Amino acid sequence: MRSGAIVLAVIEDSELSQIQALMSRYSDHPVDFADATKREALSTIFTVDHADFDTYRIEGRRRFRVLPASRP
């Protein structure tokens, strides 16, 4: 964190309606609040939550690159 490699961002009130819309869109697959906060233009995610990020699409089309890579 001190090096700036990891940055924690603030979620503004103005973003909440977009977050709620995304959570509603994926209502059949529980979306964590943090997962729905997609304002950053990220395509690579570091998580152990592969099931969720393997489901989500960037701009409805592209898959996220999820690290560490899941085992076959």
MDTraj code that builds the backbone (N, CA, C; nanometers):
import mdtraj as md
import numpy as np

residues = "MET ARG SER GLY ALA ILE VAL LEU ALA VAL ILE GLU ASP SER GLU LEU SER GLN ILE GLN ALA LEU MET SER ARG TYR SER ASP HIS PRO VAL ASP PHE ALA ASP ALA THR LYS ARG GLU ALA LEU SER THR ILE PHE THR VAL ASP HIS ALA ASP PHE ASP THR TYR ARG ILE GLU GLY ARG ARG ARG PHE ARG VAL LEU PRO ALA SER ARG PRO".split()
xyz = np.array([
    [0.0818, -0.1177, 0.0000],
    [0.0000, 0.0000, 0.0000],
    [0.0877, 0.1262, 0.0000],
    [0.1919, 0.1251, 0.0746],
    [0.2773, 0.2438, 0.0801],
    [0.3428, 0.2728, -0.0542],
    [0.3699, 0.1692, -0.1326],
    [0.4351, 0.1896, -0.2618],
    [0.3389, 0.2449, -0.3667],
    [0.2098, 0.2364, -0.3382],
    [0.1113, 0.2809, -0.4366],
    [0.0657, 0.1699, -0.5294],
    [0.1157, 0.0489, -0.5110],
    [0.0764, -0.0637, -0.5957],
    [-0.0693, -0.1018, -0.5733],
    [-0.1183, -0.0777, -0.4525],
    [-0.2586, -0.1039, -0.4196],
    [-0.3200, 0.0273, -0.3738],
    [-0.4339, 0.0606, -0.4311],
    [-0.5023, 0.1847, -0.3966],
    [-0.6451, 0.1526, -0.3573],
    [-0.6900, 0.2051, -0.2449],
    [-0.8288, 0.1905, -0.2031],
    [-0.9048, 0.3129, -0.2518],
    [-1.0157, 0.2891, -0.3190],
    [-1.0928, 0.3992, -0.3752],
    [-1.2209, 0.4219, -0.2956],
    [-1.2674, 0.5430, -0.2949],
    [-1.3911, 0.5811, -0.2277],
    [-1.5082, 0.5568, -0.3224],
    [-1.6188, 0.5072, -0.2690],
    [-1.7407, 0.4900, -0.3480],
    [-1.8308, 0.6090, -0.3179],
    [-1.8614, 0.6844, -0.4211],
    [-1.9428, 0.8050, -0.4064],
    [-2.0913, 0.7709, -0.4120],
    [-2.1747, 0.8524, -0.3475],
    [-2.3196, 0.8334, -0.3516],
    [-2.3719, 0.8307, -0.4948],
    [-2.3119, 0.9103, -0.5818],
    [-2.3567, 0.9184, -0.7211],
    [-2.3375, 0.7872, -0.7965],
    [-2.2555, 0.6979, -0.7450],
    [-2.2292, 0.5695, -0.8104],
    [-2.3258, 0.4592, -0.7676],
    [-2.4015, 0.4816, -0.6623],
    [-2.4833, 0.3765, -0.6039],
    [-2.5922, 0.3243, -0.6971],
    [-2.6532, 0.4110, -0.7789],
    [-2.7589, 0.3634, -0.8697],
    [-2.7019, 0.2687, -0.9750],
    [-2.5837, 0.2957, -1.0255],
    [-2.5191, 0.2071, -1.1225],
    [-2.4827, 0.0738, -1.0573],
    [-2.4373, 0.0782, -0.9342],
    [-2.4036, -0.0435, -0.8615],
    [-2.5288, -0.1268, -0.8391],
    [-2.6379, -0.0616, -0.7994],
    [-2.7637, -0.1328, -0.7778],
    [-2.8136, -0.1965, -0.9075],
    [-2.8011, -0.1263, -1.0194],
    [-2.8441, -0.1802, -1.1488],
    [-2.7647, -0.3056, -1.1852],
    [-2.6348, -0.3035, -1.1617],
    [-2.5520, -0.4198, -1.1919],
    [-2.5879, -0.5376, -1.1019],
    [-2.6123, -0.5100, -0.9747],
    [-2.6505, -0.6162, -0.8827],
    [-2.7859, -0.6764, -0.9223],
    [-2.8764, -0.5947, -0.9720],
    [-3.0066, -0.6443, -1.0192],
    [-2.9899, -0.7283, -1.1449],
    [-2.9035, -0.6852, -1.2335],
    [-2.8805, -0.7581, -1.3586],
    [-2.8333, -0.9008, -1.3328],
    [-2.7506, -0.9174, -1.2323],
    [-2.6971, -1.0494, -1.1979],
    [-2.7674, -1.1063, -1.0744],
    [-2.8956, -1.0778, -1.0570],
    [-2.9674, -1.1202, -0.9367],
    [-2.9758, -1.2716, -0.9224],
    [-2.9643, -1.3442, -1.0336],
    [-2.9661, -1.4902, -1.0256],
    [-2.8322, -1.5471, -0.9794],
    [-2.7301, -1.4628, -0.9734],
    [-2.5964, -1.5019, -0.9289],
    [-2.5510, -1.3943, -0.8310],
    [-2.5578, -1.4209, -0.7023],
    [-2.5297, -1.3160, -0.6032],
    [-2.4030, -1.2360, -0.6341],
    [-2.4193, -1.1065, -0.6376],
    [-2.3091, -1.0146, -0.6664],
    [-2.2731, -0.9416, -0.5379],
    [-2.1503, -0.9543, -0.4958],
    [-2.1052, -0.8790, -0.3796],
    [-2.1002, -0.7319, -0.4149],
    [-2.1214, -0.6475, -0.3146],
    [-2.1157, -0.5032, -0.3365],
    [-1.9815, -0.4635, -0.3973],
    [-1.8735, -0.5205, -0.3465],
    [-1.7405, -0.4875, -0.3988],
    [-1.7265, -0.5293, -0.5447],
    [-1.7843, -0.6436, -0.5809],
    [-1.7781, -0.6899, -0.7199],
    [-1.8520, -0.5944, -0.8129],
    [-1.9605, -0.5367, -0.7646],
    [-2.0434, -0.4491, -0.8469],
    [-1.9826, -0.3105, -0.8637],
    [-1.8821, -0.2799, -0.7871],
    [-1.8177, -0.1493, -0.7940],
    [-1.7120, -0.1539, -0.9031],
    [-1.7560, -0.1348, -1.0259],
    [-1.6696, -0.1585, -1.1410],
    [-1.6295, -0.0316, -1.2139],
    [-1.6242, 0.0796, -1.1447],
    [-1.5958, 0.2046, -1.2139],
    [-1.4538, 0.2143, -1.2665],
    [-1.3629, 0.1435, -1.2047],
    [-1.2249, 0.1457, -1.2502],
    [-1.2146, 0.0649, -1.3793],
    [-1.1363, 0.1096, -1.4721],
    [-1.1218, 0.0405, -1.6010],
    [-1.0209, -0.0729, -1.5863],
    [-1.0604, -0.1749, -1.5134],
    [-0.9723, -0.2876, -1.4878],
    [-1.0150, -0.4075, -1.5706],
    [-0.9192, -0.4814, -1.6195],
    [-0.9509, -0.6057, -1.6890],
    [-0.8817, -0.7244, -1.6230],
    [-0.7881, -0.6958, -1.5323],
    [-0.7191, -0.8016, -1.4587],
    [-0.7571, -0.7901, -1.3119],
    [-0.8022, -0.9022, -1.2555],
    [-0.8500, -0.9055, -1.1175],
    [-0.7678, -1.0078, -1.0412],
    [-0.7224, -0.9719, -0.9215],
    [-0.6550, -1.0670, -0.8335],
    [-0.7544, -1.1040, -0.7250],
    [-0.8002, -1.2305, -0.7261],
    [-0.9024, -1.2747, -0.6322],
    [-0.9010, -1.4258, -0.6178],
    [-0.9606, -1.4734, -0.5114],
    [-0.9841, -1.6173, -0.4972],
    [-1.1280, -1.6487, -0.5353],
    [-1.2028, -1.5482, -0.5758],
    [-1.3449, -1.5585, -0.6090],
    [-1.3633, -1.5808, -0.7591],
    [-1.3066, -1.6880, -0.8105],
    [-1.3109, -1.7147, -0.9540],
    [-1.4525, -1.7308, -1.0069],
    [-1.5407, -1.7930, -0.9312],
    [-1.6758, -1.8207, -0.9799],
    [-1.7454, -1.6931, -1.0246],
    [-1.7350, -1.5870, -0.9472],
    [-1.8007, -1.4622, -0.9847],
    [-1.7342, -1.3971, -1.1052],
    [-1.6046, -1.3809, -1.1012],
    [-1.5383, -1.3076, -1.2085],
    [-1.5298, -1.3868, -1.3381],
    [-1.5482, -1.5176, -1.3324],
    [-1.5604, -1.5955, -1.4558],
    [-1.6964, -1.5730, -1.5202],
    [-1.7952, -1.5277, -1.4428],
    [-1.9305, -1.5012, -1.4925],
    [-1.9427, -1.3620, -1.5514],
    [-1.8848, -1.2628, -1.4867],
    [-1.8996, -1.1233, -1.5287],
    [-1.8278, -1.0965, -1.6604],
    [-1.8784, -0.9970, -1.7325],
    [-1.8177, -0.9542, -1.8582],
    [-1.7899, -0.8049, -1.8523],
    [-1.6827, -0.7640, -1.9150],
    [-1.6470, -0.6226, -1.9257],
    [-1.7245, -0.5663, -2.0430],
    [-1.8037, -0.4630, -2.0150],
    [-1.8872, -0.4009, -2.1181],
    [-1.9733, -0.5048, -2.1885],
    [-2.0114, -0.6105, -2.1152],
    [-2.1009, -0.7126, -2.1688],
    [-2.0382, -0.8126, -2.2637],
    [-1.9085, -0.8023, -2.2908],
    [-1.8459, -0.8887, -2.3919],
    [-1.7211, -0.9603, -2.3442],
    [-1.6215, -0.8855, -2.3028],
    [-1.4908, -0.9445, -2.2708],
    [-1.4867, -1.0023, -2.1302],
    [-1.4117, -1.1097, -2.1152],
    [-1.3917, -1.1712, -1.9840],
    [-1.2799, -1.0993, -1.9093],
    [-1.2878, -1.1062, -1.7777],
    [-1.1784, -1.0577, -1.6955],
    [-1.0635, -1.1575, -1.7004],
    [-0.9437, -1.1092, -1.6843],
    [-0.8278, -1.1959, -1.6623],
    [-0.8190, -1.2105, -1.5110],
    [-0.8366, -1.3319, -1.4617],
    [-0.8424, -1.3561, -1.3184],
    [-0.7138, -1.4234, -1.2725],
    [-0.6492, -1.3637, -1.1738],
    [-0.5262, -1.4164, -1.1164],
    [-0.5496, -1.4488, -0.9697],
    [-0.4860, -1.5481, -0.9137],
    [-0.4061, -1.6461, -0.9847],
    [-0.4938, -1.7327, -1.0732],
    [-0.4354, -1.7830, -1.1799],
    [-0.5100, -1.8658, -1.2750],
    [-0.5660, -1.9876, -1.2037],
    [-0.6879, -2.0247, -1.2402],
    [-0.7471, -2.1425, -1.1768],
    [-0.6790, -2.2683, -1.2294],
    [-0.6798, -2.3675, -1.1475],
    [-0.6176, -2.4945, -1.1856],
    [-0.7155, -2.5745, -1.2712],
    [-0.6640, -2.6504, -1.3701],
    [-0.7526, -2.7301, -1.4567],
    [-0.8254, -2.8394, -1.3824],
])
top = md.Topology()
chain = top.add_chain()
for i, resn in enumerate(residues, 1):
    res = top.add_residue(resn, chain, resSeq=i)
    for name in ("N", "CA", "C"):
        top.add_atom(name, md.element.get_by_symbol(name[0]), res)
traj = md.Trajectory(xyz[None], top)
